[in-house]
Amino acid sequence: MLKKGSKLNSILTGSCPKCQEESMYLDQNPYHLGNIFKMHDTCSHCHTRYKIEPSFFYGAMYVSYGVGIAFGVAAFIISYLFIGTNLKTAFIAIIATLIVFMPVIMRLSRNIWINFFIHYDKNWKNQQP
């Protein structure tokens, strides 16, 4: 599966980018929309602060654009090329995909964004908080 210590593990699981011991989110289910942005302030294991500065996660909006494009392209390829729908139906499939996966795209974007700035440290236990 996903190897602990890899960026992909932290991004796909939503775990702390430094120690990857726990989830950054209070509620791991992105479809509980009331809790979609609620995160722990720090990791209870390595004490990494997730909100590096005020409005830190605004940068994730740029990542969200790219992730949304990837989901839209995937929806188009699946509906138009694999299933063989017409262009109008493929367009509807893109819109439906973006609506249905909006919470996942938002979480993935945040995970990718924080992983740009915080890297896995296998020796995190040896450091003082």
N, C-alpha and C positions, 0 to 999 in steps of 0.2 A: 504494500500500500504506500501511503505517503510517509517518507522518512522524516522523523523528527529532526528539526534543525534546518529543514529546507523552507524557502520562502513560500513555496506552493502549499506546504502543510499549514503554515500560519494563515495564508490567504483563504484557503478553502474551508478551514475549520473555524476561523475567527478567533484563534488562540493568540495569546500574548506573543508579539513578535520576538521578544528577547529570550524568554524561557520556554514558551509554548506549553506551559503547564495548565493553564486554565483559559476559559473563554473570556474575551474582552467585554462581552455583552451580558447584561442582567438576564435577559431572556434569549435563549439561543434560537428560538423560532422566529424568523423574520416576518412571518405572516401574522404575528400578533402586532398589528399596526400601531397600537398605543405605546408599545415598548421598542419600536424599531430603532430609535436613536439612543436608547438608554444604555449607557456603558458604565462599567466600574471606573472610578477615578484612577486607581492604580491596580497593579497586579498584586495579589496577596502573597505571591511567592517571591518574585524578584523586585517588587516595589517600583516597577516602571510606571511613570505617569503616561497615560494614553493621550491626554490633551496637552500636547507639548506647549501650545500657546493659545490664547483666545482665538476663536474662529479657525482653529487648525484644520478642521475637517471640511472647510469650504473648498479647499483644494481638491477634495474627492469629487467635486462636481465635474472637473475636467476629465478625471478618470471615468466617471459615470458615462460621459458622452461616448468614449471609446468602447466601453463595455456594452452599452446600449446598441451601438452600431454592430458589434460582433453578434449580439443576440438577434438583431434584425436581419443581418445577412444570413445567419444560420436558419432563421425561420423562412426566409425567401428560398434558400437552396432546398430545404426540405420540402416546402409546399410546391414550389414551381418545378424544380428539376426532378425530385424523387417521386413525388405524388402525382405531378403532372397537371396541376390546377392552372387556371388562366391567370392573367396578371392581376385582375381585380381581386380574385380570391387570395392570391399571394400577398397582395397589399393588406387585405383584412387580416391575414395570418400574422403579418409583421406587427400590426397594431395590437392584435390580441396577445401576442407573445410579449410585447413590451409592457402591456398593462398587467398581465399575469405575473411576470417575473420582475416587476418594478421593485418589490422589497428585496429580492435576492440581488438585483443589480446594485441597489443602494448599499447593501452590506458588503458585497464584493468590492465595490469602489472604495469604501472606507478601509477595508482590509488591505487592498493594494496600496492605497495612499500612505498608511502608517508604516507599511513595510518598506517604502522608499527611504524612510528616515531612521527606523529602528531595526537593527540587525540581530540575528540570533547570536547568543553568547553561551557557548557550552560551559564556560566557567562562571556562570552567574551566581552559583552557590558560594563561591569563594570571595565575592565582593560584599562589602558592607553596604547596607541600605542608606 
